[in-house]
Amino acid sequence: MGNFKKFCIAGNKLNSFIGGENTFTVAVSAFLQAQAKVIDEFANEGPEKLDLIRYFFGICEPEEVQELVEKMNNETLYQILEIDYDNYLKVRKMLAKKADVNNYFAMKSSRYWKLVSNQRICDMIVYLVREKQLYKLASQFLLILPPEVMSEFDKYTDLSEDDERNLYLALEDNIYNLPLISPKIYDHMLNLFKDDMEIFFILDTMGELVKRRGQIDDITGSFIKHFKKSGQRLTIQWIYSELYGLEYELVVEVLDQLREKDYISSSEKATLQSLLKSGGLDYLKEMKMEILNNT
């Protein structure tokens, strides 16, 4: 009974805001407290209400709407996605020279998708492909799925090979970034496009690059596994001992990944790069002297 009462109150508050009887703060609070079914029903009552829900998704923190997205109806989410993606394409056309506009999920209005579960994202991909035939929009989600999901993409989605092939083709030039993001799907992609000579030839020339990317992911993954198993922070000394002797360019990319995932700070990354580039600990002595001279 309590849940039912809460269900009704949230919907009433949202409708009251539309009618000018509630403040914006009350409406946002109602949105965040509402059950997914309330939001689904409200958003499907008209374009004005859908726009309000879409706006709330854009201004709220990703963590605040994550659970809501997990439970909302595919059709409602599709309607929001369709408008946001169309706006994104317009922005990209106007700001074509800026690199960050080439990533739909770099847009503030869609960043919450990066926190949604992998299975929810895969379910959305399947819906967009099978129900809407929107391969272009669905393909954008491939770029935020982690490598371990992409390597078993067929198990998460159960799409046919034709659907999967069309999904990859919808990425256009980004199709060649996919095996660099998820190296384990490289062989699968070669097989998928064995009859498309242009794509197959380019993919075939990427073999060494993909192999290198796989090495970087494996090393980074082993560091993260060590961290989760031991529960201890990754120290500069430990990382240095593990990376010492490896090719410097490969080391830099591993450190970039660790920094991106917040396992090390920017200053730790800079220190490790200097240490590993010089091949010894002399850098620490130089840094110590520099600090002493400036005090």
Backbone torsions as a table, in degrees:
resi	resn	phi	psi	omega
1	MET	NA	-38.6	178.6
2	GLY	-63.8	-41.3	178.2
3	ASN	-64.8	-38.9	179.9
4	PHE	-64.2	-41.5	179.5
5	LYS	-63.7	-43.9	178.4
6	LYS	-63.5	-38.6	178.5
7	PHE	-56.8	-50.1	-177.3
8	CYS	-68.3	-41.9	-177.3
9	ILE	-61.2	-44.9	-179.0
10	ALA	-60.5	-44.9	179.0
11	GLY	-63.6	-41.3	179.7
12	ASN	-63.8	-39.6	-179.4
13	LYS	-66.1	-38.6	178.8
14	LEU	-67.0	-42.1	178.4
15	ASN	-66.7	-35.9	178.4
16	SER	-65.4	-34.8	178.1
17	PHE	-65.8	-42.2	177.6
18	ILE	-60.0	-36.5	-179.8
19	GLY	-83.4	3.1	177.7
20	GLY	80.9	16.4	-176.2
21	GLU	-101.5	-5.7	-178.4
22	ASN	-129.0	157.0	177.2
23	THR	-81.2	164.1	178.6
24	PHE	-62.2	-40.8	-179.5
25	THR	-60.4	-42.9	178.9
26	VAL	-63.7	-39.7	-179.0
27	ALA	-65.6	-43.2	178.7
28	VAL	-63.5	-43.0	179.1
29	SER	-60.9	-42.2	178.8
30	ALA	-64.1	-40.8	178.5
31	PHE	-60.0	-45.6	-177.3
32	LEU	-71.1	-25.4	-179.1
33	GLN	-93.7	-12.0	-174.5
34	ALA	-72.9	150.9	172.2
35	GLN	-76.3	157.8	-176.2
36	ALA	-57.7	-37.9	-178.4
37	LYS	-63.1	-35.8	178.1
38	VAL	-63.2	-46.0	-179.3
39	ILE	-65.0	-41.1	177.5
40	ASP	-58.1	-49.3	-177.2
41	GLU	-66.2	-44.0	-179.0
42	PHE	-61.9	-47.1	-176.6
43	ALA	-64.4	-27.5	-177.1
44	ASN	-92.9	9.7	178.6
45	GLU	-88.4	-5.0	177.7
46	GLY	157.5	160.0	-177.7
47	PRO	-57.3	-37.3	-178.6
48	GLU	-63.9	-40.6	-179.2
49	LYS	-74.0	-36.2	176.3
50	LEU	-63.1	-42.5	179.0
51	ASP	-61.7	-37.0	179.2
52	LEU	-65.5	-45.3	179.0
53	ILE	-64.0	-41.2	178.2
54	ARG	-62.1	-39.4	178.4
55	TYR	-65.5	-42.0	178.5
56	PHE	-62.1	-40.2	177.2
57	PHE	-60.9	-35.8	-177.6
58	GLY	-73.8	-31.0	-175.1
59	ILE	-97.1	-21.2	-179.0
60	CYS	-80.3	155.5	177.9
61	GLU	-67.5	143.1	-179.2
62	PRO	-52.3	-39.6	-179.2
63	GLU	-63.2	-28.1	-176.2
64	GLU	-76.0	-27.4	-175.4
65	VAL	-109.3	-2.2	-177.2
66	GLN	-54.0	-51.5	-177.2
67	GLU	-65.0	-35.2	179.4
68	LEU	-62.8	-45.3	-179.8
69	VAL	-63.4	-35.3	179.7
70	GLU	-59.0	-32.6	-171.5
71	LYS	-107.7	-7.8	-177.2
72	MET	-73.2	160.2	179.5
73	ASN	-69.0	141.0	179.6
74	ASN	-57.9	-38.7	-177.2
75	GLU	-65.3	-41.3	178.7
76	THR	-63.9	-45.7	179.2
77	LEU	-63.5	-37.0	177.8
78	TYR	-61.5	-44.0	-179.3
79	GLN	-61.5	-38.8	177.3
80	ILE	-68.0	-45.4	179.6
81	LEU	-60.1	-42.3	-176.6
82	GLU	-59.0	-44.8	180.0
83	ILE	-69.1	-47.0	-178.6
84	ASP	-62.0	-41.3	-178.5
85	TYR	-68.5	-37.7	176.6
86	ASP	-63.4	-41.5	177.1
87	ASN	-64.6	-39.1	177.9
88	TYR	-60.8	-43.7	-179.6
89	LEU	-63.0	-35.8	178.3
90	LYS	-68.0	-42.4	177.9
91	VAL	-63.6	-43.2	-179.3
92	ARG	-61.5	-36.9	179.6
93	LYS	-67.1	-38.3	-179.1
94	MET	-75.0	-34.2	-175.7
95	LEU	-116.6	46.1	-173.1
96	ALA	-58.5	-26.2	-175.7
97	LYS	-81.8	-13.7	-179.0
98	LYS	-88.0	126.3	-175.0
99	ALA	-63.1	-37.7	-173.5
100	ASP	-68.4	-18.6	180.0
101	VAL	-82.5	-1.7	176.8
102	ASN	-86.2	4.1	179.1
103	ASN	-123.5	110.0	-178.4
104	TYR	-56.9	-36.8	-175.8
105	PHE	-83.6	4.2	171.2
106	ALA	-85.6	-13.6	179.2
107	MET	-73.0	137.7	-177.1
108	LYS	-57.9	-36.0	-175.5
109	SER	-68.8	-16.2	-176.6
110	SER	-120.4	5.7	-172.9
111	ARG	-67.2	-19.9	-179.4
112	TYR	-64.3	-22.7	179.9
113	TRP	-63.3	-24.5	-179.4
114	LYS	-69.9	-16.4	179.4
115	LEU	-100.6	-10.4	-178.6
116	VAL	-72.3	149.4	-177.7
117	SER	-60.4	152.2	-179.4
118	ASN	-60.6	-40.0	-179.3
119	GLN	-65.7	-36.9	178.8
120	ARG	-64.8	-41.4	178.3
121	ILE	-63.2	-44.0	179.8
122	CYS	-64.4	-37.6	176.4
123	ASP	-62.5	-38.5	179.1
124	MET	-67.8	-38.7	177.2
125	ILE	-59.9	-47.9	-179.9
126	VAL	-60.4	-42.1	179.5
127	TYR	-62.5	-45.8	-179.0
128	LEU	-64.8	-34.4	-179.7
129	VAL	-77.5	-51.6	-172.7
130	ARG	-79.0	-38.0	-175.8
131	GLU	-93.0	-30.3	-174.4
132	LYS	-116.6	-13.2	-176.3
133	GLN	54.4	35.6	-179.9
134	LEU	-100.6	75.1	-177.8
135	TYR	-65.0	-36.3	-177.7
136	LYS	-61.3	-48.9	179.7
137	LEU	-67.7	-43.5	-179.5
138	ALA	-62.2	-35.1	-176.2
139	SER	-65.5	-24.6	-179.8
140	GLN	-60.6	-32.0	-178.3
141	PHE	-69.6	-21.9	179.3
142	LEU	-61.6	-28.7	-174.9
143	LEU	-77.7	-9.9	178.6
144	ILE	-115.1	-0.4	175.8
145	LEU	-78.5	137.3	-179.4
146	PRO	-69.3	157.2	-178.2
147	PRO	-53.7	-37.8	-177.4
148	GLU	-66.5	-26.6	176.8
149	VAL	-80.8	-43.9	179.6
150	MET	-62.3	-32.4	-179.4
151	SER	-69.4	-18.0	176.7
152	GLU	-127.3	39.2	-173.6
153	PHE	-58.2	-37.4	-178.7
154	ASP	-63.7	-31.3	179.8
155	LYS	-75.1	-31.1	-179.7
156	TYR	-79.6	-26.9	-172.0
157	THR	-118.8	-31.0	-176.9
158	ASP	59.4	32.6	175.7
159	LEU	-78.7	154.4	176.7
160	SER	-73.5	164.6	178.1
161	GLU	-62.5	-36.2	178.4
162	ASP	-64.7	-43.6	178.5
163	ASP	-63.8	-42.7	-179.4
164	GLU	-64.8	-41.2	179.0
165	ARG	-62.5	-45.6	179.3
166	ASN	-64.6	-33.0	178.1
167	LEU	-64.8	-44.6	178.4
168	TYR	-67.0	-39.8	179.2
169	LEU	-63.3	-31.1	-179.3
170	ALA	-66.5	-16.5	177.7
171	LEU	-73.9	-14.0	-176.5
172	GLU	56.1	-125.5	-177.1
173	ASP	-64.5	-24.4	179.5
174	ASN	-69.0	-9.1	178.0
175	ILE	-59.7	-30.3	-178.2
176	TYR	-82.8	-13.1	174.8
177	ASN	-81.8	-22.8	-174.9
178	LEU	-59.2	-48.3	178.4
179	PRO	-69.2	-16.8	175.9
180	LEU	-81.0	-29.1	175.4
181	ILE	-78.2	-40.5	-178.1
182	SER	-130.5	80.5	-175.0
183	PRO	-55.6	-27.4	-175.9
184	LYS	-71.2	-11.8	177.8
185	ILE	-93.6	2.3	-175.8
186	TYR	-57.5	-52.1	-178.8
187	ASP	-62.5	-37.9	178.3
188	HIS	-63.7	-41.0	179.4
189	MET	-67.3	-39.2	176.3
190	LEU	-57.8	-41.8	179.9
191	ASN	-69.4	-39.8	180.0
192	LEU	-62.2	-36.0	-174.4
193	PHE	-110.1	26.1	-178.9
194	LYS	-64.1	-23.7	179.7
195	ASP	-96.3	-3.3	176.3
196	ASP	-105.5	94.9	-169.7
197	MET	-61.3	-36.8	-178.3
198	GLU	-64.0	-51.1	-179.3
199	ILE	-67.9	-43.2	-178.6
200	PHE	-60.2	-41.6	-178.5
201	PHE	-62.9	-44.9	-179.8
202	ILE	-65.2	-43.8	178.2
203	LEU	-61.4	-39.8	-177.7
204	ASP	-63.1	-34.4	179.5
205	THR	-74.7	-10.1	-176.4
206	MET	-92.1	4.1	-173.4
207	GLY	-51.6	-50.5	-177.8
208	GLU	-67.0	-37.3	179.5
209	LEU	-65.0	-42.7	179.2
210	VAL	-66.7	-40.5	178.5
211	LYS	-59.9	-42.8	179.4
212	ARG	-63.9	-41.8	178.9
213	ARG	-62.6	-38.2	177.5
214	GLY	-62.4	-38.7	177.5
215	GLN	-61.8	-45.3	-179.6
216	ILE	-61.1	-45.3	179.5
217	ASP	-63.5	-39.1	-179.6
218	ASP	-65.1	-43.1	-180.0
219	ILE	-65.8	-47.2	178.8
220	THR	-60.7	-42.8	179.5
221	GLY	-61.4	-37.5	179.3
222	SER	-67.9	-34.9	177.1
223	PHE	-65.3	-45.6	-179.0
224	ILE	-65.4	-40.1	177.4
225	LYS	-61.0	-42.5	178.0
226	HIS	-61.5	-43.2	-179.8
227	PHE	-61.6	-46.6	-177.5
228	LYS	-68.4	-34.3	-178.7
229	LYS	-74.4	-43.4	-176.6
230	SER	-84.8	-28.8	-177.3
231	GLY	74.9	7.1	-179.1
232	GLN	-103.1	146.4	179.7
233	ARG	-63.1	143.7	177.9
234	LEU	-75.0	111.1	-178.0
235	THR	-85.2	159.0	177.6
236	ILE	-59.8	-42.6	-178.5
237	GLN	-61.7	-42.9	-177.9
238	TRP	-68.0	-45.7	-179.7
239	ILE	-62.8	-41.2	179.5
240	TYR	-59.6	-45.3	-177.9
241	SER	-65.5	-32.0	-178.7
242	GLU	-78.1	-31.4	-176.0
243	LEU	-96.9	-13.4	-176.6
244	TYR	-59.2	132.0	177.5
245	GLY	95.3	-12.1	178.4
246	LEU	-82.6	160.3	178.8
247	GLU	-57.0	133.2	-172.3
248	TYR	-61.2	-41.9	-178.7
249	GLU	-62.5	-36.9	178.1
250	LEU	-67.9	-40.7	178.8
251	VAL	-59.4	-43.7	-179.0
252	VAL	-60.4	-41.2	-178.5
253	GLU	-69.6	-35.3	175.6
254	VAL	-63.8	-45.6	179.3
255	LEU	-63.8	-35.9	176.6
256	ASP	-60.6	-42.9	179.7
257	GLN	-66.3	-42.3	179.9
258	LEU	-63.7	-37.9	178.4
259	ARG	-69.3	-43.2	-179.5
260	GLU	-60.6	-34.8	-179.1
261	LYS	-90.6	6.2	176.4
262	ASP	66.2	30.0	174.7
263	TYR	-88.3	-20.3	173.6
264	ILE	-137.4	158.5	178.8
265	SER	-87.4	170.6	178.4
266	SER	-63.1	-39.7	-179.7
267	SER	-68.1	-38.1	177.3
268	GLU	-65.2	-39.8	178.0
269	LYS	-61.8	-44.8	180.0
270	ALA	-64.0	-41.1	179.0
271	THR	-63.4	-46.8	-179.5
272	LEU	-64.0	-40.0	178.2
273	GLN	-61.2	-43.3	-179.9
274	SER	-66.3	-42.3	178.9
275	LEU	-61.7	-46.2	-175.8
276	LEU	-75.6	-26.4	177.0
277	LYS	-72.2	-40.1	-179.4
278	SER	-79.2	-20.6	178.5
279	GLY	78.4	13.5	-179.6
280	GLY	-161.8	-174.1	-176.3
281	LEU	-96.1	6.3	-179.3
282	ASP	-58.8	-30.4	-179.3
283	TYR	-58.0	-39.6	-179.2
284	LEU	-64.3	-37.2	177.6
285	LYS	-64.5	-42.7	179.6
286	GLU	-63.3	-41.9	-179.6
287	MET	-64.9	-39.6	179.0
288	LYS	-63.0	-43.7	179.1
289	MET	-64.3	-38.6	-180.0
290	GLU	-64.1	-40.8	179.5
291	ILE	-65.4	-43.4	-179.3
292	LEU	-64.1	-38.6	-179.0
293	ASN	-69.2	-25.0	-178.0
294	ASN	-93.1	-0.8	-179.4
295	THR	-103.4	NA	NA
